[in-house]
């Protein structure tokens, strides 16, 4: 007590006070480091969201039996799915088709090869499982032509599959990190209905020209390239246009429905595993990555703000409110079929259900389970094709004389 009193009288700071000040300073420095680290992570995540994705391996090829024509992969929620799929590989084959699950255990799954692989084949272990099934337009075995569609960023490659009398078209819009090959699965179903298919590319997808920033706008700008494709279809004789969007292509299709200069010829939307509200998707993805909520909020804030563009190099903020179509449901005017799996695993189906509740007069929702993201055709081709076919006919969108 006397020592403390003497220290105070002499102007010195008592030892306990000094210790507390040191602890507070250290804690402040630690918190600053934590905040800085979280900020860096948030900005990195924000940048990844808008950076065009490249295909990454998501399974390993454990065994290739060229005599039995089978392939054994590591088991994942995708590789064990029933149905027909594709496998991106490296080596003597770049892409192979795979079919029936022949056997599986807790760690592996063996499937039938649908692409013949020769005995001299050499494939690297790293592979990527794909729902595309078809990788090239000639694999569909229907007449097609390569096209170039002029847009604000330059000529965008497309594939046209003519059908019927050429007055009804479907414009197919692929998703994030994919190309127009993703939509080849849908061509036979529309061809049988007498509907011409136009599979398009858009800025920054690796096939169409690059924008100034080279980043995705999550549908906020990409829709303009698809609008140019609808103009192309009109010049080729289209009187009615259905827009079908896959995953992020669904977000693009919805922006077309709200903003297109050709809304008068759009007669309906078909959305496969669509993004309807990006905030829901980003929150879900952050949860899968086990990111803290503050990191996720800061990443979304960075993407949606002017200050964040300096770090994301996006060129302009992402207009999340404009891309939230549930909140804008009252502006919709076109009938819509949504196909979505409640076990999507990438884009949760919550917003698809919300859109149905908001606009039951326009929206029909075909709910799958187990099928995962954009793999509904692969999982149950008959049901998928039947849902689209019946919806098209029910709304009178099939050209006269199409197969019944």
Secondary structure, DSSP 8 states (H G I E B T S, - for coil): -HHHHHHHHTT---HHHHHHHHHHHHHHHHHHHHHHHHHHHHHHHHHHHHB-------EEEEEEETTTTEEEEE--TTTT-SS-EEEE--BS-SEEEEEEEEEE-SSEEEEEESS---TT--B-SEEEEES----SGGGG-S--EEEEEEETTEEEEEEEE--TTSSEEEEEE--TT--GGGGHHHHHHHHHTT-EEEEE--TTSSSS---SS-B--TTTTTHHHHHHHHHHHHHTT-SEEEEEEETHHHHHHHHHHHH-TTTTTEEEEEEES--S-HHHHHHHHHHHTT--HHHHHHHHHHHHSHHHHHHH--SS---HHHH-TTTTGGG--S-EEEEEETT-SSS-SHHHHHHHHHTTTTEEEEEESS--TT-HHHH-HHHHHHHHHHHHHHTT-S-TT---
